[in-house]
Every structure is written in structure tokens, then in C-alpha cells.
Amino acid sequence: MPTVQAWTGCETRALRQALRMSIREFAENLGVSERTVSKWEAGRDAVHPRPEMQAALDTVLSRAGSEVVDRFVAATSRTAPQHSPVATGFRVQSHKFIPAYVSAPTTPGLAARDGFHRRPHEWLDVSIVELPHAEGTCTAHVFACGVVVLHVVQELHFRTLAALATWRYTTYEEDVPWAADQVMGLLSPTPSTDHVAPEYVLSMYVLQESAWGDGELENALRLMSLPSVLVNRHATPYPEPVDDHVERRLLAQGFDQPSVQPFGVHGVSLGYASWAGVAYHALSPERALRVDDLVSCEVDVQMLWAYCRHIQRQVEDGRDPAMPPEFGWRFLRAAHSRLTTARARETAQHCMMREATLSTSGLPARLVQAQTALRETASLSGRVDT
């Protein structure tokens, strides 16, 4: 009987196919959802089921007949990794940013709890706390203005970019409700009536190892920043990767997408940003941006995006937006200036990264709109000069 040291999505798929089962049948056999099985298989080598599911998969394999075992061994032998760590694909560090508005009066109580500690920030109080995550690490950034940003980090290994793109779309369906549960857990036992559940996930990928040559590497980063071109999102029941030949053609020839903006420095780094996410690779790590610099910028952008979205939601509901005075239109005016104006000691790399991230996010326009809405409300109430 073969032994699997650690089940990944690849072995899981091989076992299901060896059993001649559909995803639905296999999920019912294990007692999990179809979406969970699809997520395992889309994640390939990068996804490791939880310990209890590892044990369940061991049991299924141990009870299988000899023909099933033979098919499983043959399939896993064909897909076994080679000696080179990048010969079968690439390694990437995935960063997911999931913001939610929880209201400003709520955050002081959160920040005062055990486990929270202050994070240095230039212009806004923020506290952080570590949250459990089954397949990576998660840090909750609690901002004084009333926004929580969950930052999830996962180490991934994929054979193709299409596999990464499919994993992204598949896992996002679970990330949003999971994040909502985490935020509700932070707010318990007194959730705010103004609390808004997370609506979206923004990704950043930091490429660590790859087998792409110089001619394909830039195209690979561009595809990472805008992965929708590698996924059939209309496939049922779940998104599916495009054929390998499509990815090979895009890597070799590139693709024209004006919404993707570069921010790398020749010989130092490759960086691309789009509305869907950010991709970065340090060619010269000692001179390139630190990952913390990229994360800090994205956390701030997503925090302000969620804050402005809450104001926009009030306007669309036909209400005059009401926010605490210290986080009113002057706060947004200051935030807009800090994000869009270069600092005296800021490097060219920082400026390019920040400008690309801001322009593709659409945040500057949202800041202006939210600032205008709050100022109009303040004018109507007589708090500012008209």
C-alpha cells in the first residue's frame, strides 16, 4: 500500500480519478463540500488539506482496491516533482487584502484587548492582531477610522499561471465569508450596527522562484497582475483554467492591456499593477523594494477604499453621510494629499509603486467624491462655511 507523506491538491485529484468518482461523489465520500474539493484540485501542489482531512484521505486510500491503488500510483508517479525546485513550475508568495468597515467608535475597544499591539503608522492610529488561518498566516489591521483590513499570506507552488489564476477565483468564494466570520469574531460580543461585511479580496503576488527566461518573465508578471485572461470564469460548476497552449502563447507573445501599469526599475525589479492586483519580482533583492513596503501601501489603499465605499453606500441609500468629525472631509483631504504627493525622502521606486497602485485602484477619485459628500453634509448642518 503506497504512503502519502503530505496530501496536496495533486494527490487528491489523482485519488479521485483513480476511484472513478466525480467531484460531487468524492466530496460526499469525504464529508466535505464540492467547492472544497475543487479548491484542493485547483491549488495543486500549493494546497494542503487540513490535518483531519489528511487522515480521511489516508483512510480512503487504505480501503481502496488494488486496481484503484495501481491507477493512483501511476498517476502520482507521472506528476512527481523533479529535483529542481522550479522545474515543474514557480513559487509565489500570495498576499490577500480583505477590508471591512466596522465603525470608528468600535475600534478603540478592539485595540485595547489582549493580543493587540500598535503598529507604527505615519498619520493614523492602527493596531494589529494575529488571527488563525488554516493554510497560511493572517494579520488584522484595525484602523482608528473604523476599518479592519485582513492580510493573509500563503506560500504557493504552481505548475502554470492558469492554475494560480483558477486557485485565486476558487478560493475567493470562500475568503469573503471566512473574513466576515473573522471580523464578527473580533467585534463579539457587541457588534456595531454600522458594521459592513467584507465585499471583495485584493491580491498581490511576490514571485520567488521561476523557470521563465528573460523573454517570458515580464509577460508572466503581467499575467499575474491580471489573471482573468487565464480563467474561464463561466465554466460550471466552478471556474476552469485555459488550455496550456493559450498560456504558452501569451507568455511568448505578450498581450496588450492598457489597464496594467508597470512600476519596476530596470535591472532591479519587475512590478505590475492592475485593478485586479499587483505582481512583483525582485531581480536585485538588496536594491529592490521590500515586501513590507508593498504590503504597507496596499493595506492603506484598501483601508481608504473601504472607508470611501461606506460613505458612498450611505449616499446611494439616500442619506446624508455621517462620519465622526475627526474622520470627516478634512481627514480625507489629508489622506488624499499624503497618498498622491511624494515625500522628501521617498525613492523613485516607492513613487512608481505608489502611483501605479493608486491609479489602478481608482482610489483618488473615490477620495474626492467622499470628501465632497462629507463637506456638503457638514455645510448643510452649519459646521463649515458655505
PyMOL commands that set and color helices and strands:
alter all, ss='L'
color gray80, all
select helices_A, chain A and resi 9-18+23-30+34-46+51-63+66-78+104-111+161-187+214-225+227-230+244-253+291-316+325-327+329-340+348-361+363-380
alter helices_A, ss='H'
color red, helices_A
select strands_A, chain A and resi 90-101+117-118+126-131+137-143+147-158+202-209+231-232+240-241+261-262+269-274+277-282
alter strands_A, ss='S'
color yellow, strands_A
deselect
rebuild
show_as cartoon
